[in-house]
Amino acid sequence: MTDFDIVDAAAIREGRATDAYFERTETALEHASRNPRVVAEVTADQFPDGDFELFAGLKDAVALLEGRDIDVHAIPEGRLFDGGPVMRIEGPYLAFARLETSLLGFLSHASGIATAALDCRVAAPDSSVLSFGARHVHPSMTAVVERSALAAGLDGFSHVAAGDLIGREASGTMPHALSICFGRGEQEAAWRAFDEAVDESVPRIALCDTYSDEVDEVLRAAEALGDRLDGVRLDTTGSRRGDFRHIVREVQWELDARGHGDVDVYVSGGLGPDDLRGLRDVVDGFGVGGYVSNADPVDFALDLVEVEGEPAAKRGKLSGAKDVYRTADGAHAVGLADRSAPDGAESLMEPVIRDGEVVADDAFDLAAATERALADADAVGYGAGE
């Protein structure tokens, strides 16, 4: 019995975090004294279809697979894919059979979140975009959400404990609860308390829509904090929002008219890529929540494609070990691993584990993943038609 419904790291690493039929498969193979050397591939789509998704979750996948009698090739975190394998595992089947459930979970969930975050990143490429969606997921998932959002190029995140794990500091200033604790008409007292108490390294960004009109609260915040006010955030609930773009422009106009034109304006509250595209020219930054944290996982599957050196696959899947490539025109290509690459194409797969030892830490380095994601998005024109 545990305090929370969380499967612990030991259960994941030991392979207990698995579907029951893998345990029974192990029992049957061991009974038959059969443990073939296989090639297995993790794939979402067999052939490229132009519908790119962002690969993430490799760090946890490598932590799960290292130390076992296998070799692993994978595309690095932060690369876009639209068909063919993202990972290839070679070794005795029983060395990794019961790990399939956790492996796919690591990759599927993180890649879905990262893809949604990239949707937001390309929708507002010149704006600050922060991940505010940790409250929508199980607490055990928050570091996955925030790390995947950073891999896609978002500028920051809100969850403190996730930051401890990732090694990055969480962002955020104040909720509506702060003003409500001081009471209606006492918003100035709340903003001043924040300014007086919170570390100087934290930007003075006042939340300005708790009780009254956004313009009214924004101007009151500017009057209360003066030159110490860095920005204002509007988090108006959808039922009260009206024309959000007009509200933002009105706020900026009135700030400028009173000599506060250098105060930044940030918005949050149920925003997605369409909202970011519609507001990116009139706001300085966004907080995005459920669109990123609640993203559908990528539907990865793990399939055996070779057994004892011979091509093998279930019906509807492509047999044989494969490689994937980025072609010169930014497209994706899939081919058999023992054949030549397309002219001018770059292989996306690289070795990450050899004989159980990790050989490519940079394949899941977070900063490198972010660089790859932004470069790949540019190369393939991700989101360009939206």
Rosetta blueprint (number, residue, H / E / L):
1 M L
2 T L
3 D L
4 F L
5 D L
6 I L
7 V L
8 D L
9 A H
10 A H
11 A H
12 I H
13 R H
14 E H
15 G L
16 R L
17 A L
18 T L
19 D L
20 A H
21 Y H
22 F H
23 E H
24 R H
25 T H
26 E H
27 T H
28 A H
29 L H
30 E H
31 H H
32 A L
33 S L
34 R L
35 N L
36 P L
37 R E
38 V E
39 V E
40 A E
41 E E
42 V E
43 T E
44 A L
45 D L
46 Q L
47 F L
48 P L
49 D L
50 G L
51 D L
52 F L
53 E E
54 L E
55 F L
56 A L
57 G L
58 L H
59 K H
60 D H
61 A H
62 V H
63 A H
64 L H
65 L H
66 E L
67 G L
68 R L
69 D L
70 I L
71 D E
72 V E
73 H E
74 A E
75 I L
76 P L
77 E L
78 G L
79 R L
80 L E
81 F E
82 D L
83 G L
84 G L
85 P E
86 V E
87 M E
88 R E
89 I E
90 E E
91 G E
92 P E
93 Y H
94 L H
95 A H
96 F L
97 A H
98 R H
99 L H
100 E H
101 T H
102 S H
103 L H
104 L H
105 G H
106 F H
107 L H
108 S H
109 H H
110 A H
111 S H
112 G H
113 I H
114 A H
115 T H
116 A H
117 A H
118 L H
119 D H
120 C H
121 R H
122 V H
123 A H
124 A L
125 P L
126 D L
127 S L
128 S E
129 V E
130 L E
131 S E
132 F L
133 G L
134 A H
135 R H
136 H H
137 V L
138 H L
139 P H
140 S H
141 M H
142 T H
143 A H
144 V H
145 V H
146 E H
147 R H
148 S H
149 A H
150 L H
151 A H
152 A L
153 G L
154 L L
155 D L
156 G E
157 F E
158 S L
159 H L
160 V H
161 A H
162 A H
163 G H
164 D H
165 L H
166 I H
167 G L
168 R L
169 E L
170 A L
171 S L
172 G L
173 T L
174 M L
175 P L
176 H H
177 A H
178 L H
179 S H
180 I H
181 C H
182 F H
183 G L
184 R L
185 G L
186 E L
187 Q H
188 E H
189 A H
190 A H
191 W H
192 R H
193 A H
194 F H
195 D H
196 E H
197 A H
198 V L
199 D L
200 E L
201 S L
202 V L
203 P L
204 R L
205 I E
206 A E
207 L E
208 C L
209 D L
210 T L
211 Y L
212 S L
213 D L
214 E H
215 V H
216 D H
217 E H
218 V H
219 L H
220 R H
221 A H
222 A H
223 E H
224 A H
225 L H
226 G H
227 D H
228 R H
229 L L
230 D L
231 G E
232 V E
233 R E
234 L E
235 D L
236 T L
237 T L
238 G H
239 S H
240 R H
241 R H
242 G L
243 D L
244 F H
245 R H
246 H H
247 I H
248 V H
249 R H
250 E H
251 V H
252 Q H
253 W H
254 E H
255 L H
256 D H
257 A H
258 R L
259 G L
260 H L
261 G L
262 D L
263 V L
264 D E
265 V E
266 Y E
267 V E
268 S E
269 G L
270 G L
271 L L
272 G L
273 P H
274 D H
275 D H
276 L H
277 R H
278 G H
279 L H
280 R L
281 D L
282 V L
283 V L
284 D L
285 G E
286 F E
287 G E
288 V E
289 G L
290 G H
291 Y H
292 V H
293 S H
294 N L
295 A L
296 D L
297 P L
298 V L
299 D L
300 F L
301 A E
302 L E
303 D E
304 L E
305 V E
306 E E
307 V E
308 E L
309 G L
310 E E
311 P E
312 A L
313 A L
314 K L
315 R L
316 G L
317 K L
318 L L
319 S L
320 G L
321 A L
322 K E
323 D E
324 V E
325 Y E
326 R E
327 T L
328 A L
329 D L
330 G L
331 A L
332 H E
333 A E
334 V E
335 G E
336 L E
337 A L
338 D L
339 R L
340 S L
341 A L
342 P L
343 D L
344 G L
345 A L
346 E E
347 S E
348 L L
349 M L
350 E E
351 P E
352 V E
353 I E
354 R E
355 D L
356 G L
357 E E
358 V E
359 V L
360 A L
361 D H
362 D H
363 A H
364 F H
365 D L
366 L H
367 A H
368 A H
369 A H
370 T H
371 E H
372 R H
373 A H
374 L H
375 A H
376 D H
377 A H
378 D H
379 A H
380 V H
381 G L
382 Y L
383 G L
384 A L
385 G L
386 E L
